[in-house]
Amino acid sequence: MAYLVLSFLLALAGFSEPVPESKIRPLSGKSSNDLELRIVYPHEGDTLDVANVRFAGSVSRNARVRVQGQSVRVFPTGAFVGLVALKTGWNSLRFETENELRRVAQTVEIYRPPDRTWPEIPTSVDGDQVWPGADVHVVSGEEVQVGFVGSPGGTAFCTLATEAEPLLLKETESPRFPGRRGIYMGALVVPDSRAFTDAAVRFMFQGVDSTVFQFEAPGRVFANSADSPPIGVTQDSTNFVFDQLGGDWLFELPLGVQVPLLNRRQASYKVGLPGVQSTFMDTASVKRLPADSLLPKITLQEIELSDDENWVRIRLVLSDRVPFRVSEAEGGLVELALFNLEKPSALSLPAPMGGPLRRLRVKTGVEGALVVQMDLKERQLWGYRTYYRDNILYLSIRKNPLSESLDLSLRKLNIVVDAGHGG
């Protein structure tokens, strides 16, 4: 519409050729860098032997997203996640985002190998489909997912190192391979980390023609005690945390946050956060630290309050960065949960100033998480934002934009009515 009006005015001024729309600069003054699209997963050129793949990414705030032409929910932080079906062979996943000014698109090419069901006779094993396919680092009590693809109708067992009791693997249909037979799967529990350092996962498989195969998985098992798990650190500006493998988005973590790595399943780490039963992160988002790394003892040293015309800022001074989660509870409560944090011996809390805060307090949450609880004067939360600056965590709460200090009258305003089209 704006382009047609501009062309008409130029024609009246004596210009015979209208200005191309691509040459018209928006009056808002925003640059093209104001709209960004970032794909966290999957990666260009990945080979994924799954029927559905989870994608994750982030965009500029207030932007819309489509994946393969379908609209996708964008969270207030700009994060988006979802599932998309894959066909066998190469798949072109098209991601698009747009706002009022601009549109950006990006395509990621990934490959899904063809489905294959092996014949019952002669007995066969697919050497490319044995897992764990890579080394697995776990803590005692965790499960290791094991299995392989071979001829249907057979009997399969699996052992971890010299464990006396072999695990019977069930032939089952896996969500990873819908409609395929000959998939044998199970879960080995690691009971004692000292007995399973660099341990092999061994299989014994007997087919319907009585042929027997014995083989090992490519990945080895490295186990830690529960009180000294492997440590990883987030290595991206946006790192998504999910409630299960291929599950829903819970929250996101910034760069440089250390987390315990309890297990590795497929392309995800199971991450230990007190008070959260199961959380997973993409392996691409977390860099595993050296084996002798320990989770640092991090303390909350100080809490400060400040404000300006639009925001109340809560400033938390920490000795190092910790994982955190913001949630809104019933009755106008906002809770900031801090994970893997030492319990403070004494902490002076500032008195709330003018604005949306009525009360500020600190309590111990489920299984040791430290919770900073903010009691709002209103039930309505108008918005918030969180970010780290060095080791200082900032939580800003939006003041009521409809406060009495604002002039909401219609006096001295020019109102334009668009009659629309057709009718």
C-alpha positions in Angstrom: 0.0 0.0 0.0 2.8 2.5 1.0 4.6 1.6 -2.2 1.5 2.4 -4.4 0.9 5.7 -2.6 4.6 6.7 -3.1 4.5 5.8 -6.8 1.4 7.9 -7.3 2.9 10.9 -5.7 6.1 10.6 -7.7 4.0 10.4 -10.9 2.2 13.6 -10.0 5.6 15.3 -9.4 6.6 14.4 -13.0 8.6 11.3 -12.6 7.8 8.8 -15.2 9.5 5.8 -13.6 8.5 4.8 -10.0 11.2 4.0 -7.5 11.7 0.3 -7.0 10.3 -1.0 -3.7 13.7 -2.4 -2.8 15.2 1.1 -2.8 12.7 2.6 -0.4 14.2 2.9 3.1 11.9 2.5 6.1 11.2 5.7 8.0 11.8 4.1 11.3 15.6 4.3 10.8 16.2 0.7 11.8 19.0 -1.1 10.1 18.9 -4.5 8.4 20.8 -5.9 11.4 17.7 -5.5 13.6 16.3 -8.9 12.4 18.4 -11.9 13.1 17.9 -15.6 12.6 20.1 -18.2 14.4 19.8 -22.0 14.0 21.2 -23.9 17.0 20.2 -27.4 15.9 20.3 -29.3 13.6 23.6 -28.4 11.9 24.3 -28.2 8.2 25.3 -31.6 6.7 24.1 -33.7 9.7 23.3 -37.4 9.1 20.3 -38.2 11.3 18.7 -41.7 11.2 15.4 -40.6 12.7 11.9 -40.0 11.4 11.5 -36.7 13.2 14.1 -34.2 14.2 13.9 -31.5 16.9 15.0 -28.0 15.8 16.0 -25.1 18.0 17.0 -21.5 17.3 16.5 -17.9 18.2 15.3 -14.7 16.5 15.0 -11.1 17.3 12.3 -10.1 19.7 8.8 -9.6 18.3 9.7 -11.5 15.1 7.6 -14.3 13.6 9.0 -17.7 12.6 8.0 -20.4 10.0 9.7 -23.7 9.6 8.9 -25.6 6.4 6.1 -23.1 5.9 4.4 -23.8 9.3 4.2 -21.1 12.0 6.2 -21.9 15.1 5.7 -20.4 18.6 8.4 -17.9 19.6 9.0 -17.4 23.3 9.4 -14.0 24.8 13.2 -14.4 24.8 13.2 -15.0 21.1 13.8 -18.7 21.4 11.8 -21.2 19.3 11.8 -25.1 19.2 9.8 -27.8 17.5 9.7 -31.0 15.6 9.8 -31.6 11.8 9.4 -34.9 9.9 12.3 -36.2 7.7 12.1 -38.2 4.5 14.8 -40.6 3.5 17.7 -39.0 1.6 18.5 -35.3 1.7 16.1 -32.9 3.5 16.1 -29.1 3.0 14.8 -27.5 6.2 13.8 -23.9 5.5 13.6 -21.4 8.4 12.0 -18.0 7.9 11.6 -15.1 10.2 10.0 -11.7 9.6 8.9 -8.5 11.3 7.3 -5.3 10.1 10.4 -4.3 8.2 12.2 -7.3 6.8 12.3 -11.0 6.1 15.2 -13.4 6.6 15.5 -17.0 5.5 18.0 -19.8 6.0 18.1 -23.4 4.7 19.8 -26.3 6.6 20.6 -29.5 4.6 20.5 -32.7 6.6 20.6 -36.4 5.5 18.5 -39.3 6.6 19.8 -42.8 5.6 17.3 -45.1 3.8 15.3 -47.5 6.0 16.5 -51.1 5.8 15.1 -54.3 7.4 17.6 -57.3 7.4 16.4 -60.7 6.3 15.8 -63.4 9.0 18.0 -65.8 7.2 21.0 -65.6 7.0 21.5 -64.0 10.4 23.0 -60.5 10.0 23.9 -57.5 12.2 24.1 -53.9 10.9 27.6 -52.8 12.0 26.6 -49.1 11.5 23.6 -49.4 13.8 25.1 -50.4 17.2 24.9 -48.1 20.2 26.3 -46.5 22.1 27.9 -45.2 19.0 30.2 -42.9 20.9 31.8 -42.8 24.4 29.3 -42.3 27.2 30.2 -40.5 30.4 27.7 -41.1 33.2 27.4 -41.2 37.0 26.5 -44.2 39.0 22.8 -45.1 39.1 22.3 -43.7 35.5 21.2 -45.8 32.6 23.1 -46.4 29.4 20.9 -46.9 26.4 22.2 -50.0 24.4 21.0 -51.8 21.2 21.6 -52.7 17.6 19.8 -53.5 14.4 19.9 -57.0 12.9 17.8 -59.8 11.6 14.3 -60.1 13.0 13.2 -62.9 15.3 16.5 -63.5 17.1 17.5 -63.4 20.8 20.0 -60.8 22.1 21.8 -60.2 25.4 24.1 -57.4 26.5 26.6 -57.0 29.3 28.7 -54.1 30.6 32.3 -55.2 31.1 32.3 -58.3 33.4 28.8 -57.9 34.9 27.6 -61.4 35.7 23.9 -60.8 34.9 23.4 -60.2 31.2 20.5 -57.9 30.1 17.9 -59.5 27.7 17.3 -57.0 24.9 13.8 -56.8 23.5 13.0 -56.6 19.8 10.8 -53.6 19.6 9.7 -50.8 17.3 11.6 -47.7 18.1 10.3 -44.2 17.5 13.6 -43.6 15.8 12.9 -46.3 13.2 9.1 -46.5 12.8 7.8 -49.6 11.0 11.2 -51.4 11.0 11.8 -54.9 12.5 15.0 -56.3 13.9 15.7 -53.5 16.4 17.0 -54.7 19.8 17.1 -52.2 22.6 17.6 -52.0 26.4 19.0 -50.0 29.3 22.0 -51.0 31.4 22.2 -49.4 34.9 25.7 -48.4 36.1 25.9 -49.6 39.7 29.5 -48.8 40.7 31.6 -46.3 38.9 34.9 -47.8 40.1 34.2 -51.0 38.2 33.3 -49.3 34.9 36.1 -47.1 33.8 36.6 -47.4 30.1 34.2 -50.3 30.0 33.1 -52.1 26.8 29.4 -52.8 26.0 29.3 -56.4 24.7 26.5 -58.1 22.8 25.6 -61.7 22.0 23.0 -62.3 19.3 21.5 -65.6 18.0 19.4 -65.6 14.9 16.6 -68.0 13.9 19.1 -70.1 12.0 21.1 -70.6 15.2 24.0 -68.5 13.9 25.6 -66.6 16.9 27.4 -63.2 16.7 29.4 -61.6 19.5 30.5 -58.0 19.1 31.1 -54.7 21.0 29.6 -51.3 20.6 31.8 -48.5 19.2 31.3 -46.4 22.3 32.9 -47.1 25.7 31.4 -46.3 29.1 33.2 -44.0 31.6 31.5 -43.6 34.9 31.9 -41.2 37.8 30.6 -41.3 41.3 27.4 -39.4 41.9 29.2 -36.7 44.0 31.8 -35.9 41.3 30.0 -35.9 37.9 31.6 -34.7 34.7 31.4 -30.9 34.2 30.4 -29.0 31.1 30.1 -25.3 30.3 27.7 -23.6 28.0 29.5 -22.4 24.9 26.8 -20.4 23.0 25.0 -17.2 23.6 21.7 -19.1 23.8 21.6 -22.6 25.2 18.2 -24.4 25.4 17.2 -26.7 28.3 14.5 -29.3 27.6 12.4 -31.5 29.9 13.2 -34.7 28.1 14.8 -36.0 24.9 13.0 -34.4 22.0 10.8 -32.7 24.6 9.5 -29.3 25.5 11.6 -26.2 26.1 11.9 -25.3 29.8 14.3 -22.3 29.8 17.6 -21.2 28.3 21.1 -20.5 29.7 23.6 -17.9 28.7 27.2 -18.3 27.8 29.7 -19.6 30.4 27.5 -21.4 32.8 28.9 -24.7 34.3 26.5 -27.7 34.7 26.9 -31.3 35.9 26.7 -33.8 33.0 24.9 -36.9 34.4 24.5 -38.8 31.1 24.7 -38.6 27.4 21.9 -39.9 25.2 22.0 -39.6 21.5 22.9 -36.0 20.8 21.9 -34.7 24.2 23.4 -34.4 27.7 21.3 -35.1 30.8 22.1 -32.2 33.1 21.8 -32.2 36.9 19.9 -29.2 38.3 18.5 -29.4 41.9 14.8 -29.4 42.0 14.3 -30.3 38.3 13.8 -34.0 37.8 15.2 -34.3 34.3 16.7 -31.7 32.0 18.6 -32.2 28.7 20.8 -30.0 26.6 22.1 -30.5 23.1 25.7 -31.6 23.1 26.6 -28.9 20.6 25.6 -26.3 23.3 27.9 -27.7 26.0 31.6 -28.1 26.0 32.8 -31.0 28.2 35.6 -29.9 30.6 38.7 -32.0 31.4 38.0 -35.2 33.5 39.4 -33.8 36.7 37.2 -30.7 36.6 35.0 -30.0 39.6 31.9 -27.9 39.9 33.0 -24.7 41.6 31.5 -23.7 45.0 29.5 -20.6 44.0 28.1 -18.1 46.5 25.5 -15.3 46.3 27.4 -12.4 47.8 24.9 -9.5 47.6 21.5 -8.4 46.3 20.9 -4.8 45.3 17.9 -2.9 44.0 17.7 0.1 41.6 15.2 1.5 39.2 14.6 4.0 36.4 11.5 5.3 34.7 10.5 1.9 33.2 12.2 -0.9 35.1 13.0 -2.1 38.6 16.4 -3.9 38.5 17.5 -6.7 40.9 21.3 -7.1 40.9 22.7 -10.4 42.2 26.4 -10.4 42.8 27.8 -14.0 42.4 31.2 -15.5 42.7 30.6 -17.2 39.4 27.8 -17.8 36.9 25.1 -20.4 37.8 22.1 -21.8 36.0 18.9 -20.0 36.7 15.2 -20.1 35.9 12.5 -17.4 36.1 8.9 -18.5 36.7 5.6 -16.7 37.5 3.6 -18.2 40.4 0.0 -17.6 41.6 -0.9 -14.4 43.4 1.6 -12.1 41.7 4.8 -13.9 42.7 7.9 -14.0 40.5 10.5 -16.6 41.4 14.2 -16.7 40.4 15.6 -20.1 41.1 19.5 -20.3 41.3 20.9 -23.8 40.8 24.2 -25.4 42.0 24.7 -22.6 44.5 26.0 -22.7 48.1 23.5 -21.8 50.7 24.4 -18.2 52.0 25.2 -18.0 55.7 23.9 -14.4 56.0 22.4 -12.2 53.3 21.1 -8.6 53.8 18.0 -8.0 51.6 17.3 -4.4 50.4 13.9 -2.9 51.2 11.7 -2.6 48.1 11.5 0.9 46.6 8.6 2.4 44.6 7.4 0.4 41.7 5.9 -3.1 41.3 7.7 -4.8 44.2 6.0 -5.3 47.5 8.4 -7.7 49.2 11.7 -9.4 48.4 12.8 -12.6 50.2 15.2 -15.6 49.8 14.3 -19.2 50.5 15.6 -22.7 49.9 13.6 -24.4 47.2 13.2 -28.1 46.3 16.3 -30.2 46.7 18.5 -27.2 47.6 17.9 -24.7 44.8 18.1 -21.1 46.1 15.0 -19.1 45.3 14.7 -15.3 45.2 11.0 -14.6 45.5 9.5 -11.3 44.5 6.0 -10.4 45.7 4.4 -8.0 43.2 1.9 -5.3 44.2 -0.2 -6.3 41.2 -1.1 -9.7 39.8 -0.1 -8.6 36.4 3.5 -9.1 35.4 4.2 -6.5 32.6 7.4 -8.1 31.5 10.9 -9.0 32.6 14.4 -9.7 31.2 17.5 -11.4 32.6 21.1 -11.3 31.6 24.7 -11.7 33.0 27.3 -9.0 33.0 30.5 -10.7 34.2 29.4 -12.6 37.3 26.5 -10.3 38.1 23.0 -11.5 37.2 20.4 -8.8 36.5 16.7 -9.4 36.6 14.7 -6.4 35.5 10.9 -6.2 36.1 8.8 -3.9 33.9 6.9 -1.2 35.7 3.2 -0.7 34.9 3.2 1.1 31.5 -0.4 2.3 32.3 0.6 4.2 35.5 -1.1 7.4 36.4 2.0 9.3 35.4 1.2 8.7 31.8 -1.1 11.0 29.8 -3.5 8.6 28.1 -5.9 11.2 26.9 -6.7 11.6 23.2 -6.3 15.4 23.2 -4.0 16.9 20.5 -3.8 13.6 18.7 -4.3 13.2 14.9 -6.3 10.1 14.3 -6.3 8.5 10.8 -9.0 6.1 9.8 -8.2 3.5 7.1 -11.3 2.6 5.2 -9.8 -0.7 4.1 -10.3 -2.4 0.7 -13.5 -3.7 -0.9 -16.7 -3.7 1.0 
